[in-house]
Amino acid sequence: MDAPRSALTQVERRLWHFLIDFLATHSFQPSIREIARHFRIPSTRTVVDLLSALERKGYIRRAPGRSRGVVIEGFTGGVGTQPVPVVRWTPDGRTLTEEHLTLDRTLLASDDAFLVRVNFEDAPQHAVREGDLALVVPSARVPEGTPVVARVLTQILVRSIERRGTSVRLIAPGPEAQDLILGDGDDFRVLGPLGAVVRLTAPRPDDADAEL
């Protein structure tokens, strides 16, 4: 699986957003009984099962034996936001989450969305430059001609897509590039449609420290 997190059900999504907003408001997490009371769930076992699903899908971690032991992966924001993982691929095909960026929840079409850094080519017609962070929506449908984010080996690029039977054509973003025809036997994956582009124009604090 190329996506770092699995999609949430509607109930799981409501719970995850509740955990984020509760933590942003109170600076601590709700207890299992508080969660049950908020959602009018009669059984705390059901709450535990829902938290287990969030943990299994990669959205939270839990400290065993603690009533308020939920840790939201990458959380740094406020009410109405959520952490989005920034993912890269290693040469041996593993996915690594390098960090999380906190984005406004209204910008995200799906909770399983993630960010990848475009590291292969510019795609000006899609408003993408090399080095930008592309927001991928892995659970969304990909219509013909839609700009998609694709992984070819460890290269991340943004191109329009055209399906050709069991293969796909990734259309070149400009005259200086060539179309890519990929199929069985090629190490590639169409990660999902391009949801947004994040461009960091100022150096990150850790980048500035590295120059000293």
C-alpha positions in Angstrom: 0.0 0.0 0.0 1.4 3.4 -1.0 -0.9 5.6 1.2 0.4 5.9 4.8 -3.0 5.8 6.3 -6.3 3.9 5.6 -9.5 5.8 5.0 -11.8 6.4 8.0 -15.4 5.5 8.3 -17.8 8.3 9.0 -18.0 7.4 12.8 -14.2 7.1 13.0 -13.8 10.5 11.3 -16.1 12.2 13.7 -14.2 10.7 16.6 -10.8 11.8 15.2 -11.9 15.3 14.7 -13.4 15.4 18.2 -10.1 14.3 19.7 -8.2 17.0 17.7 -10.7 19.8 18.7 -10.9 18.6 22.4 -7.1 18.6 22.7 -6.8 22.1 21.0 -9.4 23.5 23.4 -8.4 21.8 26.7 -4.7 20.9 26.2 -5.5 17.3 27.3 -7.4 14.4 25.8 -10.9 13.3 26.8 -11.3 10.2 28.8 -13.1 7.1 27.4 -16.2 8.0 29.4 -16.2 11.6 28.2 -16.0 10.3 24.6 -18.9 7.9 25.3 -21.0 10.7 26.8 -20.3 13.2 24.0 -21.4 10.7 21.3 -24.1 9.1 23.4 -22.5 5.7 23.2 -23.8 3.4 25.9 -20.8 1.1 26.0 -17.2 2.1 26.7 -16.2 -1.0 24.9 -17.4 0.5 21.7 -15.3 3.6 22.3 -12.2 1.4 22.9 -12.9 -0.4 19.7 -13.2 2.9 17.8 -9.9 4.1 19.3 -8.3 0.8 18.3 -9.4 1.3 14.7 -7.9 4.8 14.7 -4.6 3.5 16.1 -4.6 0.5 13.6 -5.1 2.9 10.7 -2.3 5.2 11.8 -4.1 8.3 13.1 -3.3 8.0 16.8 -1.1 6.2 19.3 -2.3 5.1 22.8 -0.4 4.7 26.1 -1.5 1.5 27.7 -3.3 1.8 31.0 -4.0 5.5 30.8 -7.5 7.0 30.6 -6.3 10.0 28.6 -3.4 8.3 26.9 -4.3 9.1 23.3 -1.5 10.8 21.2 -2.5 12.3 17.9 0.2 11.8 15.4 1.8 15.1 14.3 -0.7 17.3 16.1 0.4 21.0 16.5 -2.6 23.0 15.5 -5.9 24.3 16.8 -9.6 23.7 16.4 -10.7 22.9 12.9 -7.2 21.7 11.8 -5.6 18.3 11.4 -2.1 16.9 10.9 -1.2 15.6 7.4 1.8 13.3 7.0 4.6 14.2 4.6 5.7 10.9 3.0 8.6 9.8 1.0 9.7 6.4 -0.5 13.1 4.7 0.1 14.9 2.9 -2.7 13.8 -0.5 -1.3 10.1 0.6 -1.6 9.3 1.5 2.0 7.2 4.5 2.9 8.5 6.9 5.6 6.6 9.7 7.3 9.2 12.5 7.6 7.0 15.0 9.4 3.5 16.3 9.7 2.1 19.6 8.5 -1.1 21.0 10.2 -3.6 22.2 7.6 -7.1 23.7 7.8 -9.6 20.8 7.8 -11.7 22.5 5.1 -8.9 22.1 2.6 -8.9 18.4 2.8 -11.3 16.3 0.8 -10.4 13.2 2.8 -8.8 12.3 6.1 -6.4 9.8 4.5 -4.9 12.6 2.4 -1.1 13.0 2.6 1.7 15.1 1.2 4.6 14.2 -1.0 7.4 16.3 -2.3 7.6 16.6 -6.1 11.2 15.7 -6.8 11.3 15.0 -10.6 10.0 17.8 -12.8 8.1 21.1 -12.9 4.5 21.0 -14.1 3.6 24.6 -14.6 0.2 23.9 -16.2 -0.8 22.3 -12.9 0.8 25.1 -10.8 3.5 22.7 -9.6 7.2 23.3 -9.3 9.9 20.8 -8.3 10.2 20.9 -4.5 6.6 21.7 -3.9 4.5 19.5 -1.6 1.6 17.9 -3.4 -1.5 17.0 -1.5 -2.7 13.5 -2.5 -6.3 12.3 -2.0 -5.8 8.5 -2.3 -9.5 7.5 -1.8 -10.8 9.9 -4.5 -11.7 8.7 -8.0 -9.3 9.7 -10.8 -11.2 10.8 -14.0 -9.4 10.8 -17.4 -7.3 14.0 -17.9 -7.1 14.7 -14.2 -3.7 15.8 -12.8 -2.5 13.0 -10.6 0.5 12.5 -8.3 2.4 9.4 -9.4 5.4 7.6 -7.9 7.8 6.1 -10.5 10.5 4.3 -8.5 11.3 7.0 -5.9 10.5 9.9 -8.2 7.3 11.9 -7.5 5.8 13.8 -10.4 2.5 15.4 -11.3 1.0 14.7 -14.7 -2.4 14.2 -16.4 -3.4 10.6 -16.8 -4.8 8.5 -19.7 -5.6 4.9 -19.3 -4.7 2.4 -22.0 -6.1 -1.0 -21.1 -3.8 -2.5 -18.4 -1.3 0.4 -18.8 -1.5 4.1 -18.2 0.0 7.1 -20.0 1.3 9.9 -17.9 1.2 12.9 -20.2 4.3 15.1 -20.3 3.9 18.4 -18.6 5.8 20.3 -21.3 7.6 20.0 -24.6 10.9 19.3 -22.8 9.6 16.1 -21.3 8.3 12.8 -22.7 5.1 10.9 -22.0 5.5 7.8 -19.8 3.7 4.6 -20.7 3.7 2.3 -17.7 2.2 -1.1 -17.1 2.8 -4.5 -15.6 6.4 -5.0 -14.5 7.0 -1.3 -14.0 7.6 0.0 -10.4 5.1 2.8 -10.3 1.8 3.8 -8.6 -0.7 6.4 -9.3 -1.1 7.7 -5.7 -4.2 9.7 -6.3 -5.5 13.0 -7.8 -3.7 16.2 -7.0 -5.7 17.9 -4.2 -3.6 21.0 -3.6 -0.1 22.4 -3.8 1.8 23.6 -0.8 4.8 25.8 -1.6 7.2 26.8 1.3 8.8 30.0 0.2 10.7 30.7 3.4 13.4 28.4 4.9 12.2 26.0 7.6 13.8 26.7 11.1 15.7 23.4 10.9 17.0 24.3 7.5 18.3 27.7 8.8 20.0 26.0 11.7 21.7 23.6 9.3 23.5 26.5 7.5 25.1 27.8 10.7 
